[in-house]
């Protein structure tokens, strides 16, 4: 299993934050992750993010390229808001800058304010997503591309800057709804499972994905919220003010309504966290990771801090995870053990 760490807990902050200071803290976080044996870093993208603000992925990843060692750098992008030519050339540039360490996760997005700001019709967003994915791949792999899509037209267009990775950087597709997960399977691309769904939802949707796929894709990335404390009670007490606040913002934006079922992020934290977040001591964390490994997860990216959390508190959890959990994941998870 490849294990990654999210940057979003520091890249997203309350809108009145000193982002210059937060950038310095983010670089400290990058160094800690780099020096602790992880495999990759992730970030994401939103616009008009009130009550938060966010460092956008392209300048952020370019800034950390030289300080992230051999870590792969993966970002989720709201594909329908982008022109595929800009994506192909910008992310090929980043792949060159990082020495071939870039990965992409394309998402539909779910916030009307973003679609309205970019003048994109949300009713056509699935078509737009597919056109962006297909056109970016074509620009990276074909000598020339002729295609007309929503908001763009190419006539024997040549992408003269190609990524170092061949045939192109890895592409995942993020999806929340059942129909969207099945669609990713039909497209034959890796499904990037989201951090917000409960274990039972992930397990059920994985079966939908596999049933829809014409052939096994072989990669299953998944995001999770995790804090590793000395005890489970400590982990919950430390994480709740910040993780709970993040999900209050998600509720405001309608993220819970983008999930299948009757999800409600405004419920008490204990109910919200149950079977959704990984909060506990090292054995608790390892046991939960083993459950996801048993499903076939081979890339697990962990968000281990959240907007407003002091850096020293986040680093304490990171270092505890690095010392007591990550080596045991590296040595192989015994999925049959019940007593860690």
Secondary structure, 3 states (H helix, E strand, C coil): CEEEEECHHHHEEECCCCHHHHHHHHHHHHHHHHCCCCCEEEECCCCCCCCEEECCHHHHHHHHHHHCCCCEEEEEEEHHHCCHHHHHHHHHHHHHHCCCCEEEEEECCCCHHHHHHHCCCHHHHHHHHHHHHHHHHHHHHCCCEEEEECCEEEEEECCCCCCCCCCCCCEEEEECCHHHHHHHHHHCCEEEECCCCCHHHHHHHHHHHHHHCCCCCCCCEEEEEEEECCCHHHHHHHHHHHHHHHHHHHHHHCCHHHCCCCCCCCCCHHHHHCCCCEEECHHHHHHHHHHHHHHCCCEEEEECCCCCCCHHHHHHHHHHHHHHHHHHHHCCCCCCCCCC
